[in-house]
Amino acid sequence: MIFEEKTISSEIVYEGIVFNVRKHRVVTPSGESKRDIVEHSGGAIMVAVTNEGKILVERQYRKALEKGFLELPAGKADPDESPEITASRELAEETGYTASSVRHLVSFYPTCGYSNEYLHIYICKGLTKGETHWDKDECIEILEYDADELVRMILNGEIEDGKTIIGILFARTAGEI
């Protein structure tokens, strides 16, 4: 049985650069409860395939888990920006590449239990190398891997980032890589 929760009150308790946190008071079938919701503008993930058939990945340090991760290039949407524009912009900023073809593969909610974040995965082909334009606090290593190697790394637990796992395995299943 699916039920809805009626919101009694709602207020932003934290306003940040990447996300906000909103506290809700709600009515459930068993009474009153509270919900903390992370509000996020969403973003795009790019499965960028070089003309040689390699997939671009980034190695970045992630403070939340105190270690480096291999990830597909990705980025947060700017206000009122379409996901496809986000994908093209972030691909160029983070990797220096532009793509002549940017096609939608799949969209998903990564953490629907506490966030409204909605992510969009794109396959990017026809790449042309240019200059990166990293944010001043970004430190990214750009690497290239064969699709088979990335799948092996996922299956061996070497790639742990959820959006990267979904992007690589979805693109492989769809016959894109």
C-alpha positions as CSV (number, residue, x, y, z in Angstrom):
1,M,0.0,0.0,0.0
2,I,1.4,3.4,-1.0
3,F,0.4,6.5,1.0
4,E,1.3,10.1,0.9
5,E,2.7,12.2,3.7
6,K,1.0,15.6,4.2
7,T,3.4,18.4,5.0
8,I,2.6,20.4,8.1
9,S,5.6,22.8,7.9
10,S,8.8,23.1,5.9
11,E,11.9,25.3,6.4
12,I,15.4,25.4,5.0
13,V,17.8,24.7,7.9
14,Y,21.0,24.8,5.9
15,E,21.8,26.7,2.7
16,G,25.0,25.6,0.9
17,I,26.9,25.9,-2.3
18,V,26.1,22.4,-3.6
19,F,22.8,21.7,-1.8
20,N,20.3,22.9,0.8
21,V,18.7,20.9,3.7
22,R,15.0,21.3,4.3
23,K,13.3,20.1,7.5
24,H,9.7,19.0,7.1
25,R,7.1,18.1,9.7
26,V,4.7,15.6,8.1
27,V,1.6,13.5,9.0
28,T,1.9,9.8,8.3
29,P,-0.7,7.0,8.8
30,S,0.9,6.4,12.2
31,G,1.1,10.0,13.3
32,E,3.4,13.0,13.0
33,S,7.0,12.7,12.0
34,K,10.0,14.7,10.6
35,R,11.9,14.4,7.4
36,D,15.2,16.0,6.4
37,I,15.5,16.5,2.7
38,V,18.6,17.3,0.7
39,E,17.6,19.7,-2.1
40,H,20.0,19.5,-5.1
41,S,19.7,21.0,-8.6
42,G,20.7,17.7,-10.2
43,G,23.4,17.0,-12.7
44,A,24.8,15.2,-15.6
45,I,27.2,12.3,-16.0
46,M,29.1,11.7,-19.2
47,V,30.2,8.4,-20.7
48,A,32.7,10.1,-23.0
49,V,34.1,7.8,-25.7
50,T,37.3,8.9,-27.5
51,N,37.8,8.4,-31.2
52,E,40.0,5.4,-30.3
53,G,37.1,3.8,-28.3
54,K,38.5,4.6,-24.8
55,I,36.3,5.9,-22.0
56,L,37.3,9.0,-20.1
57,V,37.4,8.8,-16.4
58,E,38.6,11.0,-13.6
59,R,40.4,10.3,-10.4
60,Q,39.4,12.7,-7.7
61,Y,39.8,12.9,-3.9
62,R,36.4,12.8,-2.1
63,K,36.6,14.3,1.4
64,A,33.3,12.7,2.5
65,L,35.0,9.3,2.3
66,E,38.7,10.4,2.7
67,K,39.9,8.7,-0.4
68,G,40.3,9.0,-4.1
69,F,37.7,7.6,-6.6
70,L,37.6,6.7,-10.3
71,E,34.5,8.4,-11.7
72,L,32.9,9.3,-15.0
73,P,33.1,13.1,-15.6
74,A,30.0,14.7,-14.0
75,G,28.8,18.0,-12.7
76,K,26.0,19.9,-11.1
77,A,23.4,21.7,-13.2
78,D,23.4,25.5,-13.1
79,P,20.0,27.1,-12.4
80,D,17.5,26.7,-15.3
81,E,20.1,24.7,-17.3
82,S,19.0,21.7,-19.3
83,P,20.7,18.4,-18.5
84,E,22.2,18.2,-22.0
85,I,23.7,21.7,-21.7
86,T,25.1,20.6,-18.3
87,A,26.6,17.5,-19.9
88,S,28.3,19.5,-22.7
89,R,29.5,22.2,-20.3
90,E,30.9,19.9,-17.6
91,L,32.6,17.6,-20.2
92,A,34.5,20.6,-21.6
93,E,35.3,22.1,-18.2
94,E,36.5,18.9,-16.5
95,T,38.2,17.0,-19.4
96,G,38.9,19.7,-22.0
97,Y,36.9,17.7,-24.6
98,T,33.9,18.8,-26.6
99,A,31.6,16.2,-28.2
100,S,29.8,16.4,-31.6
101,S,27.2,13.9,-30.3
102,V,25.6,14.1,-26.8
103,R,22.8,11.6,-26.4
104,H,20.7,10.8,-23.3
105,L,21.0,7.3,-22.0
106,V,19.1,7.2,-18.7
107,S,18.0,9.4,-15.7
108,F,17.7,8.3,-12.1
109,Y,17.3,9.4,-8.5
110,P,20.4,8.2,-6.7
111,T,19.1,8.6,-3.1
112,C,15.3,9.0,-3.2
113,G,15.0,8.3,0.6
114,Y,16.4,11.7,1.5
115,S,17.2,13.8,-1.6
116,N,15.4,15.2,-4.7
117,E,18.6,15.0,-6.7
118,Y,17.9,13.7,-10.3
119,L,20.9,12.7,-12.5
120,H,21.1,12.3,-16.2
121,I,23.6,10.1,-18.0
122,Y,24.7,11.0,-21.6
123,I,26.9,9.1,-24.1
124,C,29.3,11.6,-25.7
125,K,31.1,10.8,-28.9
126,G,33.0,12.6,-31.6
127,L,35.4,14.1,-29.1
128,T,37.7,17.0,-29.8
129,K,40.5,17.9,-27.3
130,G,40.7,21.4,-25.9
131,E,41.6,23.0,-22.6
132,T,40.2,22.1,-19.2
133,H,38.6,24.8,-17.1
134,W,38.6,23.4,-13.5
135,D,37.1,25.2,-10.6
136,K,39.9,26.7,-8.4
137,D,39.4,24.0,-5.8
138,E,39.3,21.0,-8.2
139,C,42.2,18.7,-8.7
140,I,41.4,16.1,-11.3
141,E,43.4,13.4,-13.1
142,I,42.0,12.5,-16.5
143,L,42.5,8.8,-17.5
144,E,41.4,6.6,-20.4
145,Y,40.3,3.0,-20.1
146,D,38.9,0.3,-22.4
147,A,35.2,-0.5,-21.6
148,D,36.1,-4.1,-20.8
149,E,38.6,-2.9,-18.2
150,L,36.1,-0.6,-16.6
151,V,33.5,-3.4,-16.4
152,R,36.2,-5.7,-14.8
153,M,37.1,-3.0,-12.3
154,I,33.4,-2.6,-11.4
155,L,32.9,-6.3,-10.9
156,N,36.2,-6.5,-8.8
157,G,35.0,-3.6,-6.5
158,E,37.7,-1.2,-7.8
159,I,35.1,1.3,-8.9
160,E,32.7,2.2,-6.1
161,D,31.0,5.3,-7.3
162,G,27.3,4.6,-8.0
163,K,26.8,7.0,-10.9
164,T,29.9,5.6,-12.6
165,I,28.7,2.0,-12.1
166,I,25.3,2.8,-13.5
167,G,26.8,4.8,-16.5
168,I,29.3,2.2,-17.5
169,L,27.0,-0.8,-17.1
170,F,24.0,0.9,-18.7
171,A,26.1,2.0,-21.7
172,R,27.5,-1.5,-22.1
173,T,24.1,-3.1,-21.8
174,A,22.7,-0.6,-24.4
175,G,25.5,-1.5,-26.8
176,E,27.1,2.0,-26.7
177,I,30.5,0.9,-25.5
